């Protein structure tokens, strides 16, 4: 069973079946440890320079996974052939959890002569023109007015209504998406009333986080957010 906790701006996710642990934390809380694999992110985007990052992801890996090869593989760098199969199998198990968190890595090595292969997922791009457009949520009991202000800054305006009933797994357990949603709600608890109506603006870093906080995710939030004419956020920002 996977466990998740949030404390002092550190989200700790312990993966099931001895798959290791992931810590998402502020740069100021990072302690160098060569036994772990460290990645720098700005919002949900992987960056190579610490100076451009606003958070760090630290993986504590199983004993059979070398952190150096793990990092190279996730950053599309070459690794020994005997390691590729091990890393691919391991990452296949982690991918669903990383996807729920909104973090994606390029795992297929590319060369300048070879065009990148399509991942099959839509890509979205922020533009200044979008910052002044209000987008509305009316989904599964949640209602909100949302603005995408900057690439890694989305604001849910005061007066939003959050979904109250947390969906459970078929066996009655709490799923990872729900745990992540609850950590976000705990982080912004001062702005959420006892009636699940927000009492202040709430700033988040991605569409993924907006969906988790408002209605526990579970759907494509790019299609849930719509402008006053019913046009989705996806249609405004998708890269064609």
Phi and psi in degrees as a GROMACS rama.xvg file:
@    title "Ramachandran Plot"
@    xaxis  label "Phi"
@    yaxis  label "Psi"
@TYPE xy
-80.9947  141.051  UNK-2
-118.776  145.372  UNK-3
-138.421  140.797  UNK-4
-143.396  154.674  UNK-5
-132.957  122.604  UNK-6
-155.458  134.076  UNK-7
51.2503  46.7644  UNK-8
62.0912  26.7196  UNK-9
-123.55  119.535  UNK-10
-95.8153  121.274  UNK-11
-113.274  122.934  UNK-12
-117.645  119.133  UNK-13
-100.831  114.343  UNK-14
-75.3035  151.952  UNK-15
-75.8602  170.184  UNK-16
56.7227  38.7259  UNK-17
59.056  34.3723  UNK-18
-86.5515  -1.92194  UNK-19
102.794  -159.787  UNK-20
-143.259  149.786  UNK-21
-125.441  131.286  UNK-22
-115.377  128.139  UNK-23
-110.425  118.266  UNK-24
-147.512  168.714  UNK-25
-69.753  154.458  UNK-26
-60.4316  -34.4299  UNK-27
-67.0102  -19.1187  UNK-28
-95.5012  0.210797  UNK-29
-74.4311  130.776  UNK-30
-118.124  121.537  UNK-31
-60.451  134.888  UNK-32
-152.582  108.592  UNK-33
-70.0544  -11.8903  UNK-34
-81.0366  -4.34954  UNK-35
-120.16  162.584  UNK-36
-104.233  124.04  UNK-37
-113.977  134.537  UNK-38
-130.759  139.262  UNK-39
-100.064  136.822  UNK-40
-130.882  148.443  UNK-41
-116.344  105.915  UNK-42
65.9778  -126.491  UNK-43
-98.2454  9.89153  UNK-44
-105.771  130.325  UNK-45
-71.1385  131.531  UNK-46
-125.92  154.986  UNK-47
-93.2052  -16.7199  UNK-48
-111.167  131.956  UNK-49
-60.5491  -34.7629  UNK-50
-66.1243  -20.0727  UNK-51
-96.7067  -1.25903  UNK-52
-93.6653  156.675  UNK-53
-122.718  1.5849  UNK-54
-161.443  167.324  UNK-55
-136.589  140.7  UNK-56
-108.463  125.986  UNK-57
-120.615  119.11  UNK-58
-98.8861  125.311  UNK-59
-96.848  115.106  UNK-60
-101.675  158.685  UNK-61
-60.2193  159.174  UNK-62
-63.901  -24.2394  UNK-63
-89.8068  3.22537  UNK-64
-109.735  116.714  UNK-65
-77.5225  123.188  UNK-66
-61.3151  -31.0446  UNK-67
-68.4067  -47.8768  UNK-68
-67.4775  -35.4158  UNK-69
-59.7424  -46.3438  UNK-70
-66.9375  -43.1404  UNK-71
-61.4922  -42.6266  UNK-72
-63.4673  -42.3685  UNK-73
-69.6783  -24.5539  UNK-74
-99.2417  19.716  UNK-75
63.656  31.8325  UNK-76
-102.651  157.075  UNK-77
-71.8901  142.49  UNK-78
-132.031  160.843  UNK-79
-55.1231  143.778  UNK-80
-58.7378  -34.3091  UNK-81
-69.2338  -18.2889  UNK-82
-87.8108  -24.8543  UNK-83
-58.5544  -45.9749  UNK-84
-63.8054  -42.2077  UNK-85
-63.5241  -46.3449  UNK-86
-67.1081  -40.3807  UNK-87
-61.906  -43.4105  UNK-88
-65.5471  -40.4811  UNK-89
-65.7272  -45.8107  UNK-90
-67.9997  -28.4256  UNK-91
-62.1732  -31.4809  UNK-92
-79.1326  -30.7089  UNK-93
-82.8705  -27.184  UNK-94
-51.0769  -44.2109  UNK-95
-60.2028  -36.541  UNK-96
-72.8193  -41.951  UNK-97
-65.0347  -36.4129  UNK-98
-65.2056  -40.5506  UNK-99
-63.4194  -34.1249  UNK-100
-76.9964  -13.6531  UNK-101
88.7196  11.8648  UNK-102
-104.363  128.706  UNK-103
-129.687  146.302  UNK-104
-123.949  150.57  UNK-105
-86.4424  112.756  UNK-106
-107.302  0.816303  UNK-107
-106.759  113.587  UNK-108
-57.5633  138.961  UNK-109
-124.388  154.013  UNK-110
-120.318  158.398  UNK-111
-57.5648  -27.4643  UNK-112
-82.7398  -14.5544  UNK-113
-108.558  117.075  UNK-114
-61.5012  141.093  UNK-115
-60.3165  138.202  UNK-116
-77.9307  144.938  UNK-117
-66.5713  135.293  UNK-118
-78.8217  -11.137  UNK-119
87.0848  -9.97554  UNK-120
-100.882  144.61  UNK-121
-66.3397  143.959  UNK-122
-111.346  141.589  UNK-123
-122.599  150.138  UNK-124
-134.466  131.418  UNK-125
-78.3414  145.354  UNK-126
-139.436  154.011  UNK-127
-60.8373  -29.5991  UNK-128
-63.5054  -24.3058  UNK-129
-81.6568  -18.6993  UNK-130
-63.8407  -26.799  UNK-131
-94.5669  2.00174  UNK-132
-94.8515  121.116  UNK-133
-77.0475  134.859  UNK-134
-115.272  143.435  UNK-135
-117.121  143.881  UNK-136
-113.411  128.431  UNK-137
-143.079  81.961  UNK-138
-145.933  125.765  UNK-139
51.3075  42.4482  UNK-140
90.6304  -8.62817  UNK-141
-99.8605  140.157  UNK-142
-137.416  136.311  UNK-143
-164.07  158.334  UNK-144
-112.899  126.086  UNK-145
-128.803  140.41  UNK-146
-121.728  140.268  UNK-147
-99.4398  96.9181  UNK-148
-81.3606  -44.655  UNK-149
-139.393  174.402  UNK-150
-55.248  -39.8085  UNK-151
-119.396  35.0484  UNK-152
-143.284  109.032  UNK-153
-118.525  141.202  UNK-154
-121.415  130.153  UNK-155
-95.2387  117.196  UNK-156
-70.0745  151.87  UNK-157
-52.258  140.836  UNK-158
98.2722  3.6646  UNK-159
-68.4043  148.321  UNK-160
-107.766  122.043  UNK-161
-92.1874  146.666  UNK-162
-62.8119  133.431  UNK-163
-89.9454  -44.8502  UNK-164
-83.4205  120.175  UNK-165
-81.7164  122.912  UNK-166
-68.5379  144.833  UNK-167
-116.271  162.942  UNK-168
-68.5057  167.864  UNK-169
-59.8094  -30.4862  UNK-170
-87.4125  6.7702  UNK-171
88.0228  -1.03998  UNK-172
-83.118  164.18  UNK-173
-89.9538  126.155  UNK-174
-78.8015  168.641  UNK-175
-64.3462  -41.1111  UNK-176
-59.7864  -38.8983  UNK-177
-68.0369  -39.5946  UNK-178
-64.423  -41.1251  UNK-179
-64.7151  -41.2542  UNK-180
-60.1079  -41.2949  UNK-181
-67.599  -34.2891  UNK-182
-64.7296  -38.3318  UNK-183
-65.235  -42.5278  UNK-184
-65.7812  -36.1603  UNK-185
-67.8281  -38.3091  UNK-186
-63.4826  -32.3004  UNK-187
-112.323  27.7437  UNK-188
-58.3387  -33.1868  UNK-189
-65.4479  -20.3329  UNK-190
-102.993  7.89862  UNK-191
-119.786  118.902  UNK-192
-75.5222  169.411  UNK-193
-66.0395  -17.7206  UNK-194
-93.1513  10.3205  UNK-195
66.0909  24.6344  UNK-196
-107.989  132.048  UNK-197
-74.0227  141.694  UNK-198
-105.094  -0.348079  UNK-199
-157.467  163.516  UNK-200
-63.3494  144.195  UNK-201
-121.995  123.742  UNK-202
-97.8516  131.134  UNK-203
-129.035  170.993  UNK-204
-102.185  -7.83348  UNK-205
-160.176  163.246  UNK-206
-61.7638  -36.3889  UNK-207
-58.1621  -45.5682  UNK-208
-66.4674  -37.4406  UNK-209
-59.0612  -47.1757  UNK-210
-63.0996  -40.1012  UNK-211
-64.5875  -47.0451  UNK-212
-67.4981  -40.4675  UNK-213
-77.1349  -43.8936  UNK-214
-144.471  26.8364  UNK-215
62.6053  26.0359  UNK-216
58.7537  -139.824  UNK-217
88.4977  1.20787  UNK-218
-155.222  173.892  UNK-219
-81.1482  103.009  UNK-220
-68.2199  -21.6857  UNK-221
-63.7642  -23.1631  UNK-222
-96.6712  -14.6442  UNK-223
-80.3602  -41.7119  UNK-224
-74.493  124.882  UNK-225
-134.56  148.14  UNK-226
-80.2376  -176.161  UNK-227
-66.4457  -15.7076  UNK-228
-98.4668  4.05582  UNK-229
86.4699  6.35591  UNK-230
-82.0579  131.481  UNK-231
-74.9749  158.528  UNK-232
-60.7655  -34.1058  UNK-233
-58.494  -48.0281  UNK-234
-66.6799  -25.9795  UNK-235
-75.8534  -29.3908  UNK-236
-124.998  -6.45259  UNK-237
-64.6843  140.101  UNK-238
-87.8687  120.131  UNK-239
